[in-house]
Amino acid sequence: MKKQMRFVAAILMATPVVMFTACGGDEPVEEPVEVVENVVEEPENEVYYQIPSPDEMFGFIKESGLKYNKEMLNPIQNVDNYTDPTKQALNFGIYSADLAYTAAFEEFNETAKYFGTIQKLAEPIGLNAAFSKELVERIQNNLDNADSLVAITNTSYFSVVDYLDQNQQGDKLGIIAAAGWLETVYVVANTTDFAKDKAAVDRIADQKLTLDNLLDYLKQHEENAQVKEVLAWFTDLEATFAAIPEEESKGSGISFKKKDDGKMVLGGSSSSASLTEAQFNAIKAKVNEIRNKITSTEEA
């Protein structure tokens, strides 16, 4: 029997950035934290691919002291130029990450604009149903509430993930997730000073493991020509990450374990990686190259 595949974002709505950063000067939480995703009744041959949602990364960089930079965003004026279905799906992922970025830094006016942009792109790629009237109203009513806005934009991300998963559109989900993840790495890499921002550099290095998960998911749908093209780009990026050595370390990185009761537990130890400046620059250059292909408004 063919294995069932399921895409699961690693950081759920109920467990945002607090697990990675301290609040009010407290030390980071190192004890395992239960994730609300219960998988007891899932089939034994179910395969999960954990990919962080954009708000997790952006919340981290804000707490790390990196500054908001509007120049990192894909301008909303570009949206009308994306008429190719693959470009539309890719930039839906890009704009979804940009939405999370503006919300994390409390740029409320920009958040409203980017939410409107992903709504606009949702129609041609068949995602209108993922945006309920209630969700739209919640966004509109909470534009001046930072905590609520982050939670709601995260909800919109998971609404899309769930809709595509439930409707067996894993190919489209893989494309959107790949672009959204790439945008988070693009923003972090281009707002990080290698010599000063060690935590951010380490977080970039840790994306080697996330990229492996993403590639595994995309490979399940590579018979789709659009996915195959995107997979080739990200395989090139994997080759750039491949030079990074991995080592086991305690209390760093993210690990996922299943307890006896079937619940996923976040915490413990995991493999981590470190970057040289040359490796960091090589990853940044490759990420920028792929991102430019995605956001370009010129015909290929």
C-alpha positions in Angstrom: 0.0 0.0 0.0 1.3 3.4 -0.9 2.4 5.4 2.1 0.2 8.3 3.1 1.9 11.7 3.2 1.0 14.6 5.4 2.5 18.0 5.7 2.7 19.4 9.2 4.1 22.8 10.2 6.5 22.3 13.0 5.4 25.2 15.2 1.6 25.2 15.8 -0.5 28.2 16.5 -0.8 27.4 20.2 3.0 27.3 20.6 4.6 30.4 19.1 8.0 31.9 19.6 8.1 31.6 23.4 9.9 28.3 23.2 12.9 29.8 21.5 13.3 33.2 23.1 13.1 34.6 26.6 10.5 37.3 27.5 11.4 40.1 29.8 14.9 38.9 30.4 14.0 35.4 31.4 16.2 32.5 30.3 15.0 30.4 27.3 12.8 27.5 28.1 14.7 24.2 27.7 12.1 21.8 29.1 10.2 19.7 26.6 6.9 21.4 25.6 4.0 19.3 24.5 2.6 20.3 21.1 -1.2 20.0 20.8 -1.0 17.9 17.7 -2.3 14.5 18.7 -1.4 11.7 16.3 -2.7 8.7 18.2 -5.2 7.6 15.6 -3.1 8.2 12.6 -2.1 5.1 10.5 1.3 3.6 11.2 2.5 4.3 7.7 1.7 8.0 8.0 4.7 10.2 7.1 5.1 13.7 8.6 7.2 16.5 7.2 7.8 19.2 9.7 8.3 22.7 8.2 8.3 25.8 10.5 5.7 28.4 9.9 7.0 31.9 8.9 6.0 33.6 12.2 8.4 31.3 14.2 11.4 32.5 12.3 10.4 36.1 12.3 9.5 36.1 16.0 12.9 34.7 16.6 14.8 37.4 14.7 12.8 40.2 16.3 13.7 38.9 19.8 17.3 38.5 18.6 17.6 42.2 17.9 17.5 42.2 14.1 15.8 45.2 12.7 12.7 45.3 10.4 13.6 46.2 6.8 10.7 47.0 4.5 13.1 46.6 1.5 13.1 42.8 2.2 9.4 42.6 1.2 8.2 41.6 -2.3 6.3 44.8 -3.3 2.6 44.3 -3.5 2.6 46.1 -6.8 4.2 43.0 -8.4 1.2 40.8 -7.8 -0.7 41.7 -11.0 2.4 40.6 -13.0 2.2 37.0 -11.8 0.0 35.3 -14.4 1.7 32.0 -14.7 0.2 29.4 -12.2 3.6 28.3 -10.8 4.6 32.0 -10.3 1.3 32.6 -8.6 1.6 29.7 -6.2 5.3 30.6 -5.4 4.5 34.2 -4.7 1.5 33.3 -2.6 4.1 31.6 -0.4 6.4 34.6 -0.6 3.6 37.1 0.3 2.4 34.8 3.1 5.8 35.0 4.7 6.0 38.8 4.2 2.6 39.0 5.9 4.0 37.2 8.9 7.1 39.4 8.9 5.1 42.6 9.0 2.9 41.2 11.8 5.8 40.1 13.9 7.2 43.6 13.8 3.8 45.3 14.3 3.8 47.1 11.0 0.0 47.1 11.0 -0.6 49.1 7.8 1.7 46.8 5.8 0.1 43.7 7.4 -3.3 44.9 6.1 -1.9 45.4 2.6 -0.2 42.0 2.5 -3.2 40.2 3.7 -5.2 41.8 0.9 -2.5 40.7 -1.5 -2.6 37.0 -0.6 -6.4 37.1 -0.7 -6.0 38.5 -4.3 -3.6 35.7 -5.3 -5.8 33.0 -3.6 -8.5 33.3 -6.3 -6.5 32.3 -9.4 -4.8 29.4 -7.5 -8.0 28.1 -6.0 -7.6 29.0 -2.4 -10.5 31.3 -1.8 -12.2 28.7 0.4 -9.2 28.8 2.8 -10.2 32.4 3.7 -13.4 32.4 5.7 -15.5 35.5 6.2 -14.7 35.2 9.9 -11.0 35.1 9.3 -11.1 38.2 7.2 -13.1 40.1 9.8 -10.7 39.0 12.5 -7.8 40.5 10.6 -9.7 43.8 10.0 -10.8 44.1 13.6 -7.3 43.4 15.1 -5.0 45.6 13.1 -4.0 47.5 16.2 -3.5 44.5 18.4 -0.1 43.0 18.0 -0.6 39.7 19.8 -3.9 39.0 18.2 -2.6 39.9 14.7 0.3 37.5 14.9 -2.0 34.7 16.0 -4.5 35.5 13.3 -1.9 35.7 10.5 -0.6 32.4 11.7 -4.1 31.0 11.6 -4.4 32.1 7.9 -1.2 30.2 7.1 -2.5 27.0 8.7 -5.9 27.5 7.1 -4.2 27.3 3.7 -2.0 24.3 4.8 -5.1 22.4 6.1 -7.2 23.2 3.0 -4.6 21.9 0.6 -3.8 18.9 2.8 -7.5 18.0 3.1 -8.1 18.4 -0.6 -5.1 16.3 -1.5 -3.2 19.1 -3.3 0.2 18.2 -1.9 1.9 19.4 -5.0 0.6 23.0 -4.7 1.2 22.9 -0.9 4.8 21.9 -1.5 5.4 24.8 -3.9 3.8 27.3 -1.5 5.6 26.0 1.6 9.0 26.0 -0.3 8.6 29.6 -1.3 7.4 30.7 2.2 10.3 29.0 3.9 12.7 30.5 1.3 11.4 34.0 2.0 12.0 33.6 5.8 15.6 32.5 5.1 16.1 35.3 2.6 14.9 38.0 5.1 17.0 36.6 7.9 20.2 36.2 5.8 19.9 39.7 4.4 19.3 41.4 7.7 22.1 39.5 9.6 25.6 40.7 10.3 27.7 37.6 10.4 30.2 39.0 12.9 27.6 40.3 15.3 24.4 38.2 15.0 25.6 34.7 16.1 22.1 33.5 17.1 20.7 34.4 13.7 23.7 32.8 11.9 23.1 29.6 13.9 19.4 29.7 13.0 20.4 29.9 9.3 22.6 26.8 9.8 19.8 24.9 11.4 17.8 25.4 8.2 19.8 22.6 6.7 17.6 20.1 8.6 14.4 21.9 7.6 15.5 21.9 4.0 16.0 18.2 4.1 12.4 17.8 5.3 11.1 20.1 2.6 12.9 18.3 -0.2 11.6 14.9 1.0 8.1 16.3 0.8 8.6 17.8 -2.7 10.0 14.5 -4.0 6.7 12.9 -3.2 5.2 15.1 -5.9 8.0 15.4 -8.4 5.8 13.8 -11.2 4.2 17.3 -11.3 6.2 19.4 -13.7 5.8 22.5 -11.6 7.1 20.8 -8.5 10.0 19.2 -10.5 11.2 22.7 -11.5 11.0 24.0 -8.0 12.7 20.9 -6.6 15.6 21.4 -8.9 16.2 24.9 -7.5 16.0 23.7 -3.9 18.3 20.7 -4.6 20.9 23.2 -5.7 20.4 25.0 -2.4 20.8 21.7 -0.6 24.2 21.3 -2.2 25.2 24.6 -0.8 24.1 23.6 2.7 25.8 20.2 2.3 29.2 21.7 3.3 28.0 22.5 6.8 29.1 19.9 9.4 26.5 18.6 11.9 27.2 17.8 15.5 25.0 16.6 18.4 24.4 19.2 21.0 22.1 19.4 24.0 19.6 22.1 24.5 19.9 23.6 21.0 18.0 23.2 17.9 14.6 21.6 17.6 13.7 17.9 18.0 10.4 16.1 17.6 9.7 12.9 19.5 6.6 10.8 19.9 5.7 9.8 23.5 4.0 6.6 24.4 0.6 8.4 24.4 1.1 9.4 20.8 1.7 13.1 21.3 4.5 14.9 19.7 6.9 16.5 22.1 9.1 19.5 21.3 12.4 19.8 23.1 15.4 17.8 24.3 18.4 17.6 22.1 19.0 17.6 18.4 21.7 17.9 15.8 22.9 21.4 15.2 25.3 23.0 12.7 27.7 25.9 12.6 28.7 28.1 9.7 31.8 29.8 8.5 31.5 33.2 7.0 32.2 31.8 3.5 29.4 29.2 4.0 27.0 31.8 5.2 27.7 34.0 2.2 27.4 31.1 -0.2 24.0 30.2 1.3 22.9 33.8 1.2 23.9 34.1 -2.5 22.0 30.9 -3.5 18.9 31.9 -1.5 18.9 35.3 -3.2 19.3 33.8 -6.6 16.3 31.5 -6.2 14.2 34.2 -4.5 14.9 36.5 -7.5 13.7 33.9 -9.9 10.5 33.6 -8.0 9.7 37.3 -7.5 10.9 38.5 -10.9 8.2 40.1 -13.0 10.0 39.5 -16.3 9.0 36.7 -18.6 11.3 33.7 -18.5 
